[in-house]
Amino acid sequence: MVEKHISSQFDAELNRISTQVLEMGGVVESQLQQVLYALSHLSAETCTQVLEIEDKVNRMEVQIDHDVTSTMSRRQPTARDLRLLVGTARIIINLERAGDEVCTIAKMLKSTLDNGMPRALPTTELRVAGSLASDLLHRSLDSFARMDVKAALGVIKGDEAIDVEQLRNLPPRGRHVVLVEAKQG
């Protein structure tokens, strides 16, 4: 996965950090799959399970961030390794954010179910968007594991597909606002 160094201990640290990132990604993937299951089966219990996992994701982010910072300060990595470590730090921030978003969905779904209003949910649109997001997350983690730049670029294109899907599901007035803002930004 990572190029060999003179210090096998440094190689071991980089590999351990990469493994931790993939484990964290797996936990977030699991959360996302669970919230999609909860949506499909209208399960408030599954929503609660998703929310219980969030503490683990937060702890993993803190631990990996500590390991990255510690490795950077002790090893004085070369440019290539520094880019890997900085990129890893950004990845865990985004994984934690994705976990937060999944929890937000779980909270909203649970609230809707607890209030007896499941018919108010746009379940089809949410399942499609969730499935696209799940696929992108999986492909992102796979490209990281293989250090595959081409696959990572494919993920970026896939992200654009989610944007198109979301735009398509907005009411006409919402589409107009988003398109106007996009032209201005």
Beta strands, then each sheet from edge to edge (+ up, - down):
end
